[in-house]
């Protein structure tokens, strides 16, 4: 399942939240933190992942620094060990990325890459530390990375106007390429979580069928139907087995977390 766990984690992070465009940075702020537990095929504990936000400066410009971490736990780590770190430095107003860091070790498969984005000239400067190479690439206007996409959509997409079947499309830059991404809105659903029953918005991202995913519509995800747009749960049908991620801890939310009832 090489790269499988963290591909799921990455997709989980980048497709989770959506909020109205009327108030900049309305869904999150400094100090927000999430932790997720991962399970494989319904009963094997697969790993954990965290996502945190801090205010910072990037070249004298106000920015958010987001760090995403993922690692295997339990029996799985004895035959496939994962320790990944993703970072994004984003402009505090536009939420467009200045810099993206990917430092991963997945069963001995390692990458250490830093991407500097030139949003004005639509360029990405990629420094591969492991290979000691530097390359420049053309990007789509207002390009995003796999982490900043999560926060950008939380503040830029108005979910109040979405209808069942509507699709959202955007571009992000990853692994030296521009990728188109499409997400379908499936409607509302109240789900049982670690914290109680929560009203949620349900989505289906389209993924590439093949080595990791069983088919294009292999993923289903849920986000809270409140101002935070908290990532609550994801289910994925893999080429071999299935994977589930559930939010099990959080802090630093900007708004109240609406819970209907205790478990």
C-alpha positions as CSV (number, residue, x, y, z in Angstrom):
1,X,0.0,0.0,0.0
2,X,2.9,2.3,-0.8
3,X,1.9,6.0,-0.5
4,X,-1.7,4.9,0.1
5,X,-2.2,6.1,3.7
6,X,-0.8,9.5,3.2
7,X,-2.5,10.0,-0.1
8,X,-5.7,9.4,1.7
9,X,-4.6,11.8,4.5
10,X,-3.7,14.4,1.9
11,X,-7.0,14.2,0.1
12,X,-8.7,14.3,3.4
13,X,-7.0,17.5,4.3
14,X,-7.4,19.3,1.0
15,X,-11.1,18.6,0.5
16,X,-12.7,19.2,3.8
17,X,-14.1,22.6,4.4
18,X,-16.2,25.2,2.7
19,X,-17.5,28.6,3.9
20,X,-18.9,31.8,2.6
21,X,-16.8,34.5,0.9
22,X,-18.3,37.5,2.7
23,X,-15.9,37.4,5.7
24,X,-12.2,36.7,5.0
25,X,-10.7,33.9,7.1
26,X,-14.2,33.3,8.6
27,X,-13.7,29.6,9.3
28,X,-10.3,29.4,11.0
29,X,-7.6,31.3,12.8
30,X,-4.3,31.1,14.8
31,X,-4.1,28.0,17.1
32,X,-6.6,25.8,15.3
33,X,-5.6,22.1,15.6
34,X,-7.2,18.8,14.5
35,X,-6.2,15.1,15.1
36,X,-7.6,12.2,13.1
37,X,-7.5,8.5,13.7
38,X,-7.1,6.1,10.7
39,X,-8.4,2.5,10.5
40,X,-7.8,0.0,7.7
41,X,-10.6,-2.4,6.5
42,X,-12.8,-1.4,9.5
43,X,-10.9,-2.8,12.4
44,X,-7.0,-2.4,12.0
45,X,-5.7,0.8,13.5
46,X,-3.7,2.3,10.7
47,X,-2.3,5.6,11.9
48,X,-2.9,9.2,13.1
49,X,-2.7,12.6,11.4
50,X,-2.7,16.2,12.7
51,X,-3.2,19.6,11.2
52,X,-2.3,22.9,12.9
53,X,-2.4,26.6,12.1
54,X,-0.2,29.4,13.3
55,X,0.2,33.0,12.4
56,X,3.6,34.0,11.1
57,X,5.6,36.2,8.7
58,X,6.9,35.2,5.3
59,X,9.3,37.6,3.8
60,X,7.8,40.4,5.9
61,X,4.3,39.5,4.8
62,X,1.6,38.3,7.3
63,X,1.0,34.6,6.7
64,X,-0.5,31.4,8.1
65,X,1.8,28.5,8.6
66,X,0.0,25.2,8.4
67,X,1.7,21.9,9.4
68,X,0.2,18.5,8.5
69,X,1.7,15.3,10.0
70,X,0.8,11.7,9.4
71,X,2.3,8.5,10.9
72,X,1.4,4.8,11.1
73,X,0.6,3.1,14.4
74,X,-0.3,-0.3,15.7
75,X,0.5,-3.5,13.9
76,X,0.7,-1.8,10.4
77,X,3.8,0.1,11.3
78,X,5.8,-3.1,11.7
79,X,5.5,-3.9,8.0
80,X,4.9,-0.5,6.5
81,X,6.1,2.5,8.5
82,X,5.0,6.1,7.5
83,X,6.2,9.4,8.9
84,X,5.1,12.4,6.8
85,X,5.2,16.1,7.2
86,X,3.5,18.7,4.9
87,X,3.7,22.5,5.4
88,X,2.2,25.4,3.6
89,X,2.9,29.1,4.1
90,X,-0.2,31.0,2.9
91,X,-0.9,34.7,2.4
92,X,-3.1,35.8,5.3
93,X,-5.6,37.6,3.0
94,X,-5.8,35.6,-0.2
95,X,-4.9,32.2,1.3
96,X,-2.7,31.6,-1.7
97,X,0.5,29.7,-0.9
98,X,4.0,31.3,-0.8
99,X,5.7,28.0,0.0
100,X,5.0,24.3,0.2
101,X,7.1,21.7,2.0
102,X,6.8,17.9,1.6
103,X,9.1,15.8,3.8
104,X,7.9,12.1,3.7
105,X,9.1,8.6,4.6
106,X,6.7,6.0,3.5
107,X,8.1,2.5,3.9
108,X,11.5,3.7,2.9
109,X,10.2,5.8,0.0
110,X,11.5,9.3,0.9
111,X,11.0,12.8,-0.5
112,X,12.2,16.1,0.7
113,X,10.8,18.9,-1.5
114,X,10.4,22.7,-1.1
115,X,8.2,24.6,-3.6
116,X,8.3,28.4,-3.7
117,X,5.3,29.9,-5.6
118,X,5.5,33.1,-7.6
119,X,1.8,33.9,-7.8
120,X,2.3,37.1,-9.8
121,X,4.2,35.4,-12.6
122,X,2.4,32.0,-12.3
123,X,5.6,30.1,-11.6
124,X,6.7,27.3,-9.2
125,X,10.3,26.9,-8.1
126,X,10.9,23.3,-7.0
127,X,13.9,22.4,-4.9
128,X,14.4,18.6,-4.5
129,X,16.7,18.4,-1.5
130,X,17.1,14.6,-1.9
131,X,18.3,14.9,-5.5
132,X,19.8,18.4,-5.0
133,X,18.0,19.7,-8.1
134,X,16.1,23.0,-8.8
135,X,13.5,23.3,-11.5
136,X,11.0,26.0,-12.6
137,X,7.5,25.2,-13.8
138,X,4.5,27.2,-15.2
139,X,1.4,27.1,-13.0
140,X,-2.2,28.0,-13.4
141,X,-3.3,31.4,-12.1
142,X,-3.9,31.5,-8.3
143,X,-2.5,28.0,-8.0
144,X,-2.9,26.1,-4.7
145,X,-0.9,23.3,-3.0
146,X,-2.5,20.3,-1.4
147,X,-2.6,21.9,2.1
148,X,-3.6,25.5,1.3
149,X,-6.6,24.2,-0.8
150,X,-8.3,23.1,2.4
151,X,-8.2,26.6,3.9
152,X,-8.8,28.4,0.7
153,X,-12.1,26.6,0.1
154,X,-13.2,27.0,3.7
155,X,-13.3,30.8,3.1
156,X,-14.0,31.1,-0.6
157,X,-16.8,28.7,-1.4
158,X,-20.4,29.6,-0.4
159,X,-22.1,26.3,0.5
160,X,-25.5,28.0,1.0
161,X,-25.9,28.1,-2.8
162,X,-24.9,24.5,-3.4
163,X,-27.4,22.1,-4.8
164,X,-27.2,18.3,-4.7
165,X,-25.1,17.2,-7.7
166,X,-23.2,20.5,-8.0
167,X,-19.5,20.2,-8.7
168,X,-16.6,22.3,-7.7
169,X,-13.4,22.5,-9.8
170,X,-10.0,24.1,-9.1
171,X,-6.2,23.6,-9.7
172,X,-3.3,22.7,-7.5
173,X,0.4,22.1,-8.1
174,X,1.9,18.8,-6.8
175,X,4.8,16.6,-7.8
176,X,6.0,19.1,-10.5
177,X,2.5,19.1,-12.2
178,X,-0.7,21.2,-12.3
179,X,-3.6,19.0,-11.3
180,X,-7.3,19.6,-11.9
181,X,-9.6,18.6,-9.0
182,X,-13.3,18.1,-9.0
183,X,-15.6,17.6,-6.0
184,X,-19.4,16.7,-6.1
185,X,-21.8,17.9,-3.4
186,X,-24.0,15.0,-2.2
187,X,-26.3,16.8,0.3
188,X,-26.7,17.0,4.1
189,X,-26.5,14.2,6.7
190,X,-26.5,13.9,10.5
191,X,-23.6,11.6,11.5
192,X,-22.5,10.0,14.7
193,X,-19.0,11.2,15.8
194,X,-16.7,11.0,18.8
195,X,-18.4,14.1,20.2
196,X,-22.0,13.4,19.5
197,X,-24.4,13.7,16.5
198,X,-23.3,16.5,14.1
199,X,-25.1,17.9,11.1
200,X,-22.8,17.6,8.1
201,X,-22.3,18.3,4.5
202,X,-21.4,15.3,2.3
203,X,-19.1,15.4,-0.6
204,X,-17.5,13.0,-3.2
205,X,-14.1,13.9,-4.7
206,X,-13.1,12.4,-8.0
207,X,-9.8,10.5,-7.8
208,X,-7.7,8.5,-10.3
209,X,-8.7,4.8,-10.2
210,X,-5.8,2.4,-10.3
211,X,-3.0,1.5,-7.9
212,X,-4.4,3.2,-4.8
213,X,-8.2,3.7,-5.4
214,X,-10.7,1.2,-6.5
215,X,-12.6,3.6,-8.8
216,X,-13.1,7.3,-9.5
217,X,-15.8,7.6,-6.9
218,X,-14.0,5.7,-4.1
219,X,-14.0,8.6,-1.6
220,X,-16.8,10.0,0.6
221,X,-16.3,12.8,3.1
222,X,-18.3,14.7,5.6
223,X,-17.7,18.2,7.1
224,X,-19.6,20.0,9.8
225,X,-22.5,22.2,8.8
226,X,-21.4,25.2,10.9
227,X,-19.1,28.2,10.5
228,X,-16.0,26.1,11.3
229,X,-16.6,23.5,8.5
230,X,-14.7,20.9,10.5
231,X,-13.5,17.8,8.7
232,X,-15.3,15.0,10.5
233,X,-15.0,11.7,8.5
234,X,-13.8,10.1,5.3
235,X,-14.3,6.7,3.8
236,X,-12.2,5.3,1.0
237,X,-12.4,2.1,-1.0
238,X,-8.9,1.2,-1.9
239,X,-7.6,-1.2,-4.6
240,X,-6.9,-3.5,-1.6
241,X,-9.2,-3.1,1.4
242,X,-10.7,0.2,2.7
243,X,-9.6,3.1,4.9
244,X,-11.5,5.3,7.3
245,X,-10.4,8.5,9.0
246,X,-12.3,10.1,11.9
247,X,-11.7,13.4,13.8
248,X,-11.0,12.4,17.4
249,X,-9.6,15.7,18.9
250,X,-9.6,19.4,18.2
251,X,-8.8,22.8,19.8
252,X,-8.6,26.5,18.9
253,X,-11.8,26.6,16.8
254,X,-12.8,30.1,15.8
255,X,-16.6,29.4,16.2
256,X,-18.7,27.1,18.4
257,X,-18.8,23.5,17.4
258,X,-22.5,22.6,17.0
259,X,-23.3,19.1,18.5
260,X,-26.9,17.9,18.5
261,X,-26.5,15.2,21.2
262,X,-24.0,13.3,23.2
263,X,-23.1,9.7,22.3
